[in-house]
């Protein structure tokens, strides 16, 4: 049993290290963030591929066999909470599974499948971790909330709030391998319960809630009498169906909320867009409506942009966007579309990215000093002065990379973002 915990910690450490490296933009040869379940579910919903479908099936099968190991080993927010609990080292009390998590999950997934990720990205653990990594006001506020939750109730977010946790919990409840208590050995001392980060062990009843248990295996070596074990569980006696059962009411309510949320998802997204100002979006975003309602704000593209022109969400844009005030989008880079794990950015080759028009340059003739630097620097020869004193923009060639804007010494050029991106012929 001790080896299980060591193995789990080793795998978690490797995943944590790879996560830090990829968010730092230092190492991303294997797309480790593609295993994040929230992003993976949306990706399969948007553009089903053999690879994404296979990965999703693997994670589901893994949960069915071993339980919610995903939450303690693969989820970056879970790893962050585990580190916080090492700092706090407080004994915890058992906590019953709450039915509201199913209602939260129904609304989150319902609006996501209905066409808007605006609610889902506020609750998705991967998106929350990305927000924390962003280190802006929203990220700092989010971190403080997570710290407070961990300090007061351990990993209550994982057990009773997280929509991904609720989904995995339903599978883990019937997992082949489960943590169990030998009632003949257990003396109800509570040592294992105080170590459980999700409050899943009820030492007085000598039971374990494997739906909320995240398989951290901290409890297995805590018991002085070795009463806890992890092995295949015995099937429970069949329970006769009763329409009065509480589970039926919860399930019906969650289903109704899911349908209602799915129907209102598109309208919700359209209403949210009304207050959004025009933005320049990364290549592959397709259009403003699609990207605003699909970007999970994980900030992976923000952290990996070599010229740092992709900016996190702010008060004007509830999603990541481009800002050319200090730099431009490199003509030799398509990293953002390559690493996006959620499908919000369509994967594209460098050649296709170079033909994707995300904006159009606009020149103020009153400010232009006719130096011609913009013409010389444009990688697509989209600026010309033939027959004119002021450079002219060739709209069938300009892709809105922002190089001319950053080259202009008098700031006479700005880039206007397109609400719908266009792929030019050449």
Number of C-alpha atoms within 10 A of each C-alpha: 14 10 9 15 17 14 12 16 18 13 15 23 15 12 19 20 11 19 20 14 13 22 21 15 16 12 14 16 8 10 15 15 24 18 19 22 25 22 25 21 22 22 24 18 15 16 14 14 12 9 10 18 16 11 17 19 12 13 18 19 14 18 24 20 18 21 29 31 22 25 25 24 23 23 22 25 23 23 20 16 22 19 11 17 18 9 10 14 11 16 15 19 19 20 18 15 17 11 16 14 22 25 20 22 24 26 25 29 27 27 29 26 22 21 24 30 27 23 20 23 23 16 19 26 26 25 24 24 23 23 27 22 19 22 14 14 12 16 18 15 14 18 19 13 12 23 17 12 15 21 18 13 18 28 25 19 21 25 27 21 21 20 26 24 28 25 18 24 24 18 21 29 19 18 21 18 20 25 22 20 21 14 14 8 13 18 15 15 12 18 15 24 25 21 22 25 29 28 25 25 30 21 20 13 10 18 15 20 21 23 23 31 28 28 24 23 26 18 23 21 16 18 20 14 11 15 20 24 18 16 12 14 13 9 8 6 6 6 6 6 8 9 9 8 9 10 12 13 12 15 15 11 14 22 17 16 22 25 18 16 23 23 16 17 25 20 15 20 23 16 10 16 17 8 11 15 9 15 21 24 26 27 28 26 25 21 16 20 18 17 23 26 26 27 26 32 27 29 27 25 28 24 21 20 19 16 14 17 21 26 19 26 18 13 7 11 17 20 23 24 22 22 19 20 12 11 18 22 22 17 18 11 17 22 17 23 22 18 23 24 30 26 26 24 24 22 20 17 13 16 13 16 22 23 20 25 24 29 26 23 23 17 20 12 14 8 11 18 14 13 13 17 13 22 20 13 15 18 19 16 14 22 22 18 13 9 8 8 13 18 23 18 18 15 16 15 19 24 29 25 29 28 21 27 24 19 20 21 14 12 15 18 22 20 22 16 20 20 18 15 21 18 17 16 9 11
